[in-house]
Amino acid sequence: MNKFSPNIHYFVSMSSPQSHLFTVTLNIENWQENILTLKMPVWTPGSYLVREYSRHLQNFAVNSDDNSIQLNWQKTAKNTWKIDTKNQTNIIIKYQIYANDLTVRTNHLDATHGYFNGAALFFYIPDYQQLPIEISIEPPESHWQISTSLPRIADRKNTFLAENFDTLVDSPFEIGTQKIVHFKVENKPHQWVIWGEGNIDITKLVKDTEKIIKTEAKIFGDLPYKDYFFLLHLSASGFGGLEHKNCCVLNYPRFGFQKPEKYDRFIQLVAHEFFHLWNVKRIRPKALETFDYEQENYTTSLWFSEGSTSYYDMIIPLRAKIYNRRVFFDLLSKDITQYLNTPGRQIQPLAESSFDAWIKLYRRDSYSNNCQISYYLKGQLVTLLLDLLIRKNTDSEKSFDDVMLTMWNKFGKEEIGFTPEDLKQEIELIANTDLTEFFKLYLDSTIELPFNEYFEPFGLILEEKIDKNTPPYLGLKTQKDNGVEKITFVDANSPAGKAGIDADDELLAIDNFRVTSDNLNDRLQDYQPLDVIKLTYFHQEELKTAHIKLEAPKPSSYQVKIIDNPSKKQQEMLNKWLS
């Protein structure tokens, strides 16, 4: 227990926003130690990658409170500064952060707005993270607005209060001329805060958001906040979301709202990030109960925190009647197709995918699909199987909704971290069965997921689609890049992979005739399985030729369908699941 409590106050200014530089001043008063240690986080909760935020810091300086003395300091690690504060109780630290990365987990500043995440802008003081922190914002223009989930301090211009460092990290700021749309759900104030221009229908968006909020609140029984806002950045081609306790941040293409399939994708993103205010922001794995901002926080439970959330982001809009069953089955079919067309599912178990998120999921390369599977994707499908299992075992009296509610009541409300054993036990109690074998097979091994076994009680079947135009299997993907036919992916166990073809090779010809990305499939249709083709290509600018034996066609897609003549019981089970 510290014997004194320093006062911590940040000032954030952006006098020249076109420079992309935030200027940050940290005032510390009533400091009583000889050394002041400052650390900048290397990651932010919700995005499981060490991002090295301190690499954007420049012009670090330290002075006494009257600026008469420059204090000695030393950088002792990539994200750590130590300051000699002997005989100094009031200290002023100044630095700048370069902010030109428009994503939901970084910072962005230009002539139109300023956006920042606490982890990417602010230091924490080890052993003092629980102290309250004041934040004052100095916009470059008087008409710029400030949007944040932090409460304002009365009678203090543009000044906000975070109860501790975790809260500061969890409270992004949007500063600019953003559109703000107010609405109420369950008598609680909500906002859409929108930066940028696009073709979004705000009236429709608010209506559908209200449906999502009400539908998700039914699962958990309440809305655990006083107010909430959705921050949307309309960008050229970005995509992403980051959850916070009292808000979420979304990035989406500015003209991606008119086509139904693109709007549905956006609504899934909204449903996903909003669901996170329960699952992962409050229902957290034990490894994330207390955040260590200086290094990776490993857990095998992201399949639940992210994958189960992905399951719900697909089914919530259906329950909310934003889209219909046909759309739901199409979305589910596309996800299963992506899963079954990812060779890495046979290499990386789901629990390992979660644990290795820090070094794999966000660091993909051309080989990644051969050796890994997303815990979002497989976690979603494992949750699907568990939901169907629970409904079958309980005659639709219970579902995975009961798992979420139990986890909320036992762990989320008090923010007590759960262990993998805790989660398994709660699912077993609701499913009324021992799931040891299930977890061993589908979390800890790479055995195929038995979709049709779990679909059968609901009158569904997963069918392969191999049409007459599907060519024999070669096992590579190509894309035209500046006039070059670049090979972008090679299935390691395919004919092309076994012949030594690599991603980044340049495809030239099949049997002495030029082949392109546009006509590759057409050319392969001229051959039969087991035919041998001569493939000519450049490998590191060296002309090469490989003789490759083609294999039987692979399914181009998979489709979830209702079986012919389902029984009355199957229809009843299906309707209870999807109603």
Steps between C-alpha positions, in 0.01 A plus 500: 500500500640836398521758780427791268278565202643714224264698279517400134375733228543462123462784249455400136535765230509488120582851387621384156282200420630475144836397652334190652667582835317493832684705762458350845586665830495294818486695827577306815458670835585384852762251385701364795755260351850552364429317175193530280450208261274539197391214277303501177281197425612271220146379419138590561228266634285347229782492244741220581822618342802682641482823301791690659311828540810675632654489151281800414630713791740792443632818666485367855595764762466545878497820704421619848155649551618856428708387199812641665679167526543228241493167681735217411340195344601178329320261270567155646288280273295529182200633694654617830634837613654569842517857631720632782247679722702550817375814679229545235136454596340656192616376159407587142558245223449596137511284188340458160329199342489456123143402408436406140359148524124490458407176675285429804801419722741782408496881467407730214529877473448719196328825404155341543523327838709352776447146626703317761508191719633538851749215471651658190536850648549492876756375751418313816696521824574152640330443839279804447266374227199511734519875558252732327624687194381831358510560125464846342453535126607808306336482152657700217166662416232628738221322308660156531300265725631241744344153522611256771342272756686671785298738720569871478628683804253776587620858448822377331510570128550189286627304800407139576562253779614139474472310827820307421737414216292202384203733457714748307615226263139389458378850405598615150458862394357641177564872453371689196185581305345155527125448455329403826162327498324450834250224576373307803465129562366358826491859628876531464666759274692378196683674218628434154815711455599505133817641342522521124258500209331204336173344385376385839129539580517629856127459567514132401824454693350634823190283458706185447738591784205526737396149395850363562523661844162364609569152362837469673368648826241218512779244524669664800201663668626857513725768351797542738572866422351846551553604139671366189621626164598343167792679333515442124789603277396506135821426312606412147532126551556427869325233703511423870357550843626535855288452807491711814279485808292806416565544129642330195701624203421385146681557170313428177519597130312826448296368206438154642141536620265485200546143381312266738791257543737784593251657738441161663874464550508837673204407722687185602795721597270718714345194665846352562654803670188571705487137621856547623386745769397184683722232349869597547461849643336362814493121452876462469743208503707484816808600302326829412348571842787739570666642191876488467564779250868419461481156342276232352211374716456137394171311511352198324148642539482751214295239312224592749574871541521564126367186331179476700450872443535434125228235526270752660582778253357269232187391685410826681394686181282199412331508839462876465334448159756715323558218253319172435586130518618486142762765573595322823551167323702672226725667758545175692576314176765755403668468840500121484637520144782727617576259785502186285712673235768597752765224514632635832194358677675161477819639658407738781255405779252762614647545850846548348360754254379704796825470693709592195286801400790727594736351243273366227150638440606864457830413332377313200708425194453305179550168683263568790198317359713185489586500868235686699127545549327806639359464851225738386394264222544159661387635838180617335438155349583315824254728680243411232549130575476560874180702459344223291620236749347683795170549317489132402584374850243726669226476237555871423439600861853637522757636259839671487313811613485333842879457492542871432257597776667268750844632414366854538347434841792300640794686350405804296304708748788506748766477226649182644720324246396149394733208433459255208384247759236742630364552150491129418322425828229759443435376145483140626245589768273665245551231234445229762789294368872443542679702233851369562507314170344794314764741627778250432387452140394848397718729713814298553526303175445561130235238431234621258188661645202262450252756369241260365488297821400816687276635223289183469267558801413838347424369154807654342779364284832639378552424132813526289472692176711373212351620174592395150718809460722416797841410353744234622687613809835676457513671837609857444346847487617784279446872464609747236746745656636779278468282194656198670303180570604465864439179692351612832437168675601137457328220692797316653343156442373572150657393172652849462631495855657158464666615176675782685301796369520793747292806574653803324604290201388637164268275301580493126358205306336159499626263233683784322199734476471819703261481795355787705298545815196560282524178301673256738181314593388488137833353397491236773155390383670363189662230716387201703606385848834316485602686185853642516548863403823688433491822703748774416574774752760739639642425844715786631541612136624155390298325230371165626284215374308247708307193388195472722238224526155655556261366763122460510301825532450641849162638613471863399261571786279344767133574559286452811156388384175375646460130419217371286196403710628588850303343782265703717753474784783623279292796387413582859867487608604718208232758568588523869866551411446769240188677626 
